[in-house]
Amino acid sequence: MYYVYILRSGKDSKHYIGLTTNLDRRVKDHNAGKVSSTRDRKPFELVYFEKFETKDIAEKREKFFKTGKGYDTLKNLLRIPR
């Protein structure tokens, strides 16, 4: 299984969108500072995830969330203020 996940930083309240096969381990890696792109923004809270059967579909969903329209979708799902 593949997971597309959204984390919220406790430091700056910004969101991080990622893809993994092991959701629990990946969230722990982010919070332990093992992910260079998020190291300075920890701690993180998992606020949303979706599960997919194939990597191809998960990658497409992750890329969608990183677009303007995808962000609008996330904003509605997570009730993110503009």
HELIX and SHEET records of a PDB file:
HELIX    1   1 LEU A   23  ASN A   31  1                                   9    
HELIX    2   2 ARG A   39  ARG A   41  5                                   3    
HELIX    3   3 LYS A   55  PHE A   65  1                                  11    
HELIX    4   4 GLY A   68  LEU A   78  1                                  11    
SHEET    1   A 3 HIS A  15  THR A  20  0                                        
SHEET    2   A 3 TYR A   2  SER A   9 -1                                        
SHEET    3   A 3 PHE A  44  PHE A  52 -1                                        
END                                                                             
